[in-house]
Amino acid sequence: METKIDPRVARTRKAIIESFIQLSERKPFENISVKDITEEALINRATFYNHFLDKYDLMEKALFEDVQLKLNREEYSEVQLNEEYIVSLFEKLCSFHMRLATQCQRSYIVTINQLVVDQLKVIHSQQLKKHFESLDEEEIHKIATLFASGLLSLSQEWFDDSDAEEPTTYVKDAIPFLKAFIKQ
């Protein structure tokens, strides 16, 4: 049973998240306070704490929602398991890394990466179930984990390489190996 969310609550939550994102574009995460966020969102502290435990909780939830938007499951539900699928996911991951570089300190990358891997595993598991009915749940889970972790690691490597070419070009060399995770 789905619970209806009060539109005012949703707007307030969105305002808090957007304020946090705007602040994180102007200053490092460690320098952002709850007071900064409440002033930016034009709310009081109690309202902030009705939605989030603290700024760390806000960051994690904001990033999780961002990951869900960037890796929209519906967008990938009808695509074929092919080169375009891999390139599209890779480009989104590279874009995500670029934005994170300005919004988060490195110590939160592990948490963020886990959120990304979890979303990629869901997306890829759905694809595998649809295209390979002979696979059982355990096989699907293992293949999806390998694919998600590999693609994320490759995008992180791309981001760390200051001389790297465009994401599309960079991932082309890895596509034959990544395709191994989508073939039976």
Buried (B, 14 or more C-beta within 10 A) or exposed (E): EEEEEEEEEEEBBEBBBEBBBEBBEEEEBEEBEBEBBBEBBEBEEEBBEEBBEEBEEBBBBBBBBBBEEBBEEEEBEEEEBEBEBBBBBBBBBBEBBEBBEEBBEEEBBEBBBEBBBBBBBBBBBBBBEEEBEEBEEEEBBEBBBBBBBBBBEBBBEBBEEEEEEEBEEBBBEBBEEBBEBBEE
